[in-house]
Amino acid sequence: MADHPTSALFSSLTVKGTTFKNRIVISPMCTYSAEEGLASDWHMIHLSQFAMGGAAAVFTEAAAVEPRGKITHGDLGIWSADHAKALKPVTAAIAKYGALPAIQLAHAGRKASMQRPWHGNGAMDKNDAARGEMPWDIVAPSPEPLRDGWLMPSELTVGEIIAIEDQFALAAGHALDAGFEVLEIHSAHGYLSHTFLSPTSNQRNDAYGGDRAGRMRFPLETAEKVRAVWPDDKPLFVRISSVDTDGVTEGWQLEDSVVLASELKARGVDVIDCSSSGISGPATAAQGKTSLGYRTAYTSRIGSEADITTMVVGLVIHAEHAEAIVDEGQADLVAIGREALFDPYWARHAAHKLGADPKFADWPEQYGWWLVRREPLVSEYREA
Ligand SMILES: Cc1cc2nc3c(=O)[nH]c(=O)nc-3n(C[C@H](O)[C@H](O)[C@H](O)COP(=O)(O)O)c2cc1C
């Protein structure tokens, strides 16, 4: 198992031809700060700090594969060569500071055209119009709005569905040109792909709806098309909502996720990123009470039953907990989200706590040289 002498979390993992130096991945997190989908200095500094902070891979936020698929006006995009060009300094900085640059490709479907969280996190209204931000037409498998008061999506025709699948493949090509080493398809959180999967949002009775096989058609065809473009030696992840938990009793279930994961694996997907929820509301922002690492059981079951590499995400905040998850084989990778916003150096601090880097040898020498000499002076004052 571990190639690190003391820590499973700090052992490496090779997926296809790509090596993760440890098991810590920065989870995709929207910052809603792009203009027309283009990355800027913000994205470079924001993301490269996590590379400097010791994570093995750093995901961009969801990057829309077409303008219609943005969640908000501020979303990142990857639908043109200009978008790839704007992301090149970002991937260069992440790689320079020691992490694998990773990108999440997304289409927001019926959750497109909404407010940034700090503008209300709801359907756009007159306050957005006053800022010059107007809603745009949105699409979904079925003409079902997210909730009352939200935009009505128009139902995609089969030709339009295939065109969006092709947009994912084109976006994968742009991501490659931009220098990304890891790619993830977003199929979770109530966005387009998840709304195909869940019977609560997919009322189609053609080849893209109906039974589970029909509802899985869009994500599976998308994965196939992306894999055809994305090089064989580079890992392909798919993030899924392992189960519809948010008040939906007849939704997508864990056993469905096991089948989906197996089918994705058969199409060349390497890693299932096991999230949950979001079909009828926010996946993260408004969740009720959850416990630390609450998706670990889902992840463990999907990994063992579909026999596929997994990543767990959701309230993993303690180094020792992440260590136990990997050591016990419950997940192969651990995604850190908000805790990395709190502490972009989470991975280096975890290594220190777990004794995986006692001499600060993996730190940039500009810091490590000082910290190893300071350690004897401060260690007795540290909290247990
Ligand atoms: C600010 C913010 C933005 C997010 N944006 C995305 C996103 O773009 N794509 C995605 O799959 N999940 C997104 N998420 C969910 C996170 O990736 C992660 O799954 C979630 O925050 C739970 O993990 P945590 O408890 O470690 O934060 C976002 C979460 C936050 C807090």
PDBQT file of the ligand as one rigid body, heavy atoms in Angstrom, charges set to zero:
ROOT
HETATM    1  C1  LIG A 401     -17.240  28.244  -2.673  1.00  0.00    +0.000 C 
HETATM    2  C2  LIG A 401     -17.570  26.867  -3.174  1.00  0.00    +0.000 A 
HETATM    3  C3  LIG A 401     -17.640  26.618  -4.526  1.00  0.00    +0.000 A 
HETATM    4  C4  LIG A 401     -17.880  25.334  -5.013  1.00  0.00    +0.000 A 
HETATM    5  N1  LIG A 401     -17.846  25.107  -6.362  1.00  0.00    +0.000 NA
HETATM    6  C5  LIG A 401     -17.893  23.841  -6.822  1.00  0.00    +0.000 A 
HETATM    7  C6  LIG A 401     -17.632  23.560  -8.180  1.00  0.00    +0.000 A 
HETATM    8  O1  LIG A 401     -17.310  24.432  -8.980  1.00  0.00    +0.000 OA
HETATM    9  N2  LIG A 401     -17.730  22.268  -8.579  1.00  0.00    +0.000 N 
HETATM   10  C7  LIG A 401     -18.037  21.258  -7.709  1.00  0.00    +0.000 A 
HETATM   11  O2  LIG A 401     -18.119  20.116  -8.113  1.00  0.00    +0.000 OA
HETATM   12  N3  LIG A 401     -18.239  21.508  -6.407  1.00  0.00    +0.000 NA
HETATM   13  C8  LIG A 401     -18.155  22.754  -5.946  1.00  0.00    +0.000 A 
HETATM   14  N4  LIG A 401     -18.266  23.000  -4.613  1.00  0.00    +0.000 N 
HETATM   15  C9  LIG A 401     -18.354  21.857  -3.690  1.00  0.00    +0.000 C 
HETATM   16  C10 LIG A 401     -16.941  21.513  -3.181  1.00  0.00    +0.000 C 
HETATM   17  O3  LIG A 401     -16.124  21.053  -4.220  1.00  0.00    +0.000 OA
HETATM   18  C11 LIG A 401     -17.003  20.439  -2.092  1.00  0.00    +0.000 C 
HETATM   19  O4  LIG A 401     -17.532  19.294  -2.684  1.00  0.00    +0.000 OA
HETATM   20  C12 LIG A 401     -17.858  20.874  -0.913  1.00  0.00    +0.000 C 
HETATM   21  O5  LIG A 401     -17.488  22.163  -0.476  1.00  0.00    +0.000 OA
HETATM   22  C13 LIG A 401     -17.731  19.885   0.249  1.00  0.00    +0.000 C 
HETATM   23  O6  LIG A 401     -16.389  19.733   0.621  1.00  0.00    +0.000 OA
HETATM   24  P1  LIG A 401     -15.772  20.533   1.883  1.00  0.00    +0.000 P 
HETATM   25  O7  LIG A 401     -16.598  20.180   3.079  1.00  0.00    +0.000 OA
HETATM   26  O8  LIG A 401     -14.345  20.024   1.955  1.00  0.00    +0.000 OA
HETATM   27  O9  LIG A 401     -15.856  21.986   1.578  1.00  0.00    +0.000 OA
HETATM   28  C14 LIG A 401     -18.091  24.288  -4.110  1.00  0.00    +0.000 A 
HETATM   29  C15 LIG A 401     -18.065  24.547  -2.741  1.00  0.00    +0.000 A 
HETATM   30  C16 LIG A 401     -17.794  25.806  -2.269  1.00  0.00    +0.000 A 
HETATM   31  C17 LIG A 401     -17.710  26.033  -0.792  1.00  0.00    +0.000 C 
ENDROOT
TORSDOF 0
